[in-house]
Amino acid sequence: MNVFLFYRIFMTHRLILTVLVLAALIGASSCKQDQENKKKESEQTVADPIVARLDELNKSIRNDSLNPDLYHERALFYLENEEFNEAFKDITSALEIDSTSSGYYVTLSDIYLSMGKLQKSIESLERSIELKKENPEAYLRMAEINIVILDYPEALAYIDRALQADELASRGYLLRGVVMLETGDTIRAIRNFQKAIDVNQDYFDAHMQLAQLYAMKGNDLAVDYFNNALNIQPDNYEVMYYLAMYFQETGKYDKAIRQYNLLLERNPDFYFALYNIGYINLVYLEDYQAAIDYFTRTIELREDYTEAYYNRGFAYELMKDVDHSWADYKKTLELHPNYEKAIEGLNRIEAFRKNSNE
């Protein structure tokens, strides 16, 4: 992961501990769908919108090669698509034409950060601020960097400057809330996240921060904020998953299963939702056949899912189907040698078979 994406994620990683795992999960669960999409794309003649956008930018620059805004716009395009060297070339061209633009230096800072050049990034932001003292975006970028390096007093100082320059800079309140969380002041964190929403009702990240905070407390206000986030991003699989997990962890199993099924309607290959439904049926509802069915569907999508094999084996064992249980425990150990619970399961089955033969 590049540094630019890392520091964006960092702001929530201590609160939303599963975000990186879930991102990988979504990528893996959609692998099958990606293959099908690639096949469809090869059969279509419609131009890729990304390519089309780049062609449009290239044409505009050819027609107006002294316009720094066009180079800046293409730099942002390359940055978004993680072509950092190309982005750097374009922002350099923009600055050669106009070295007085504070905003260009903010973009240069982002590019440097993406390339892992932290000090260069900071220097670019300092230059941006020199050119424009009332630059909330530069101040907020500096605050984010200081959050990453755990210098919270400095981060708060930059947040204050950003909000002095623009009291409606909702990200300032979000970042202040993050600092409050990092320093253990949950009440002020909630107050700042709510302020961010007051300023911007559609601030997805603020709704998610509050949803996760209340979820950690087992407070049903979490449901309201998760639903608010879904109203803003209706197809966000992460939010749907977090809401289902909240229901599961608070014992609302029917609601959890309903939410997992809604997620599966949107993304049938989201195997972790299948696994969790299986787990609920195994552990809480004691419907072992249903659990087996869901673990089997999980394995069909993810053949190396160790826990799915183990739990299916355990469900078989509870149904006295020792042959299938034995096979699943053995498969678990193939995937994860020394998996203690699987070894214990095999020992139980051996003891059961021995007693049955006596």
N, C-alpha and C positions, 0 to 999 in steps of 0.2 A: 504494500500500500504506500502510495506516495505521501509525502509530508503534508501537502495541502489537504488531501482527503482526511489524513489522520487528525489534523487539528480541528477540522470541522466536526468529526465524530467525537473527538475528545470531550467536547462540551457536555455530552450526555453519557459518556461511557461509564462513569461511576454510578450513575443512576439507572441507566438501562443496560444492565450488564450483559444481556444476551444479544445486543444489536449486531455485533460482528458475527456471532455464531448463526444468527438468524439470516443475515445477509448471505452467508455461505450456503445455508440451507435452501434459501429461495433459489439461488443460482443452481444448486445441484438438483433440486426438485423440478426445475423447469428445463433440465438438460434435454430430456426426451422431447419436450415441446419445442425447444430450440432447434433440434434436428429436423423436426417436421416443418418448422417455419422456414428454415434455410432451403428446404426442398421446394416449398411453395414460392419463395422469393426467386429461386432460379428459373421458375416457370413464368414469372411475371416480367412485363416489360416496363412497368412504372419505374421511373428514376428514383433512386434512393434520395429521400429529402435532405440528408446530410450532404451528399454529393452535390445536390442541386443548390443548396445554400452556399457551399464553397464556390461553386461555379459563378453564382451571382456576385459574391464578394470579389472574386478575381476579376470579373468583368468590370465592376464598379471601379476597382483600383486601376485597371488599364485605361479607363476613360477619364480618371481624375487622380493621377499618380501623386499629386502634391497635397492631397487631402489627408491630414493625419488621423482624422476620425475613422476613416475607412480602414487604415492599418490597425488602429486600436480595436475596431470591431472584429477584424479578422483574427487579431491576437486573442480576443475573448473566445472566438469560435474554436481556435486551436487549443486554448486552455481547457475549455469544456470537454473537448474530445481527447485530452491528455496527449497532445502533440506539443510538448513543451519547448522543444528546440525551435519549431516553427513559430510558436507563440512569441518566444523571445526575439526572434528576428523581426517580427512585425511590430512589437512594442518598441524595439530599438529604432525602427524606421519612423514610427510615429513621433518619438522623442527627438529624433534628428530634425524633423520638420518643425516641431513645437515642443521646446524643452520647458515650457512654463505651465503645462497642464498638470495640476495636482492629481487629477483622476488617473492620468496615465501612469503615474508613479505607484498608485495603489494597485493597478493591474500588474505592473512590473514586480511589485512585492509578492503578489500571489504567484506569479510565474517562478520567481526565485524560490519561494517556499515549496512549490511543487517539485523543484529540482533539488531540494534538500539543502538550499543555501540560506540558512536562517539569518545569519548576520547581514547578508546582502538584502534580504527581505526587510529587516528592520531599518537598514539605512535608506531603503527606498521609501518607506513610510515616513521616516524623519524628513526626507526631502519633500514629500507630499505635504507635510504639515508646515514646513517652511514656506512653501508657495501659497498655502491657503490655511490660515490659522483656524478658521471655523470650518473644519472638514470632519464631520462626524464619522464618515466611513473609514478614514485613516485612523482615527482614534479607536474605533471599534476593532479594527484589525490588530492594532497594538494591544488592545485589551485581550483579545483572543490568544495572541502569542504569549502574553504574560500569564494567562491561565494555564497554558500548556506547560510553561516552565515553573509553574507553581508560585509565581510572585503575585500574590493576591492583592497586596496593598497597591502595587503599581497598576495592576489590572483595574482596580476600582478607581484609581486616579484618572485613567484614560476613559473609563465609562462615564465618570462625572463630566469630563470635558466634552464628550460626545453629546451628552444630554443637555449640557449648557448650550451647545451649538444648535441642537435640535431636540426639543423636549418630546417630540413625537417619534423619536428613533426607537421603535419598539424592541429592536435587537439589543439595545442598551439595557433595557429592563430585564430581558432574558439573561444576558450575560451577568448582570448583577445578581440575579437569582441563582445562577450557577455558582458564583463565588460564595454566596451565602450558604449554599448546600455544602460546598467544599470545606467551609469553615464551621459547619455544624449548626448554622442558624436556620432551621427549617421554617420557622414562622416567617422570617423576613424573605426567605426564598419563595414561599408561596405568595406572599404579598407582591413581590416583584414579577413573578410569572403572571399573576392576575393583572397587574398593571400593563404588562406587555399585551395581554388580550384586550384590555380596555382601550388601548391605543389602536390595536389592529385585531378586530374580531376574528379574522381568518388566519391568525398566526398559528400555523400547524405545530411548530416546535413547542410553543408555549402550552398549547393544549396537551401535547404529549408529556411534557414535563410534569404538569399537574396530574395527569392521569396516572403516571408511574408513581408519583409521590403518594397519592391517595391509595393506589393499589398496594404499595408496600405497607401501608397502615391498615389494610383490610377495610378501607372506607369505601362505601358504594358510590361516593362522589366520583370515584375513578371511572365508573361506567358512563357517567355524563360526559366526562372529558374525552374518553375514548370515542364515544359517539360523535362528539363535536369534531374530533379529528377526522372521523370517517365522513362526516358531512363535507369536510374540506377536501379530502382525498378519498373518494368512495371505493377506489380499487386498490387501496394500500393493504397488501397482504400482511405486513408487519402489524399494523394496528388491529386488524381482524384477529390475528393470532394472539396478541397481547390481551385483547378483551376476552377471548376464549380461555386463555390461561388464568385470567383473574377469576372468572367464574369457576374454573376447575379448582383453583387453590382455595377458594372460599366455600367449597362444598356445594356449589350450585351446578350439579352435574348435568341436569337436563338442559340448562341454558348453555353450558359449555359445549355439549354435543351439538346443540342447534347452531351455535356460532362456528364450530369447526366445520359443520356441514355447509354453512353459508360460504365459508372460505373455500371448501372443496368444489362448490358450484362454480366459483370464479377460477379456481386453479386446481383441477383434478389431480395434478401431479405433486401437490404439496403433501409429501408423504408423512411429515411430522404431525399433521393434523390427524391422519389416519392412525398413526401410532398412538397419539394421545387418547383418541376415542377407544382404541383397544385397551389402553392402560386403565381408563376409567371403568370399562366393563370388567376387566380382570380384578382390579383392586377394590373398587368401591361398589359396583353393582353385582359382582360375582356371577356375571353371565359369561361363562368361560367359552362357550361356543362362539358368541359374538366377538369376544376378545380374539379368539383364534382367527376368525374371518378378517378382522381388521389388521392384525399383525401379518397375515398372509398377503393382504393387499399392499401393506407397507413394503414387505420384502419384494414383491413384484416390481415395485418402483425403485427400491434401493437394496440390491442383492447383498450388500456388505454391512447391513445394519445389525450390528451385534446384539443390541438390546432387544430388537424385535424378535430375533431367533430365540434368545433366552426366555423372554416373556411368553412367547408362543409355546416353548417347551414346558414352561411352568404351568400354563393353562392346560396343556395336554396331560401333564402329570396330575393336576387336580381332577381331571376327568378320568383318571386311571388308564389313560392311553399311553402306556409306558414305552411302546415301540416308537411312536412319533415323538414323544418327549425325549427319549434317548437320542434320536437322530438330531433334534434341534439343539440339545446340549452339546453334542459332538461338534455340530456346525459352529456353535458359539465359540468353542475352544479353538477351532481352526482359524477363526477370524481374530480371536483375542486369547492367545495362550495364557493359561493360569488365571482365567476368569473364575474367581473364587466361587461365585454362586452356581455357575455351571458345573464345577467340580463337585460341589455339595449335592447338586441335583443328580448327577451320575451316581454318586455314592448312595443316595436314597433309593434310586432305581435298582442298583445292584442288590441292596439289602432287601428290597421288596421282592425281587425275583428269587433271591435265595430263600426267603421265608415261604414263598409260594411253592417252591419245589420240595420243601421239607415235609 
